[in-house]
Amino acid sequence: MKLDGIHHITNITADGPRNVDFYARVMGLRMVKQSVNQDDPTVYHLFYGDENASPGADITFFEYPGVQQGRAGAGMIHTIAHRVGSAEALDFWRERLADEGVEASRDGDVLRFADPEGLGQVLVVDATEDEPLIAYATEVPDEFALRGFDHVRACAASPYESNELFEDALAFDAVADLEWEARGPTRGGRFIFEPGGTRGIQGAGTVHHIAWAASSDEDHLAFRERAIGAGARATPVIDRFYFRSIYFREPNGVLFELATHDPGFTVDEPEETLGEKLSLPPKLAGRRDEIEPGLRPLPDTRPWRRRAATRL
């Protein structure tokens, strides 16, 4: 029984419109769901991913307008790594980011940069045989598109204290010192600890949590019991409508989620028009007239997608 790599990574933004412009236009990802934080429906929950809204490529954001700038620290993820297909793709992204005023530094097969709010990210040449999870963007050729998550890096005061949870309960494979991989039936994703780190501040430009994919409901529940057995204070299964979730903090404080593959984002809108309008889960649908007027208008992402642009 193995977790099927990274499901999604959720972050915080203070500026939804700028966030949409950066991830949907500059980075060429598809907006696969406009929704709200189900625990605080006054704020957006924005999901960007590949063309088919696949687990393994979803980078998501809670928008808290005007929230303070955050700073990654101990017990927090500080860098998100995405895969690309070649060294030529890194050249493309270095030039594209520079044209957008984003400083990027190249070191071999790695390109480092930060989003407009300081969220650290890297692009790495894909060394796996996992299916590329790409979006069909108007400004990013398919051969240079992001291909899904590769790994995350986090700081920890006592990184070895997480070994039991990672290796025994969650069945991560230790691939190097303080580096683990969750590799399941369809793909893999890695988690890397770096010792140390100052006190962090949760805010704009920081990671809120990382979700790992469970291939079945049976695995989902089994991993919850195993996490509890290793000392984690795991929540009950929470129905998020698009997937089912379990949350707990690993021993160094990073918030983990276990999320199911199904039912997926097409449960309430067609794949062809995913993310083009606000979607609310059934428990919030009756509050649309209350919720929607309080959300800021977002850029229309359709011109940045090849398939959607043909419908305009």
Secondary structure, DSSP 4 states (H G I P E B T S, - for coil): ----SEEEEEEEES-HHHHHIIIIIIS--EEEEEEEETTEEEEEEEEEE-TT--TTSEEEEEE-TTPPBPB--BTSEEEEEEEES-HHHHHHHHHHHHHTT---EEETTEEEEE-TT--EEEEEE--S-SPP----BSSS-GGGS---EEEEEEEESSGGGGHIIIIIIS-PEEEETTEEEEE-SS-EEEEEEEE-----B-SBTSEEEEEEEESSHHHHHHHHHHHHHTT--PPPPEE-SSSEEEEEE-TTS-EEEEEES-S-GGGSS-GGGTTSSB---HHHHTTHHHHGGGSPP----GGGBHHHHTT-
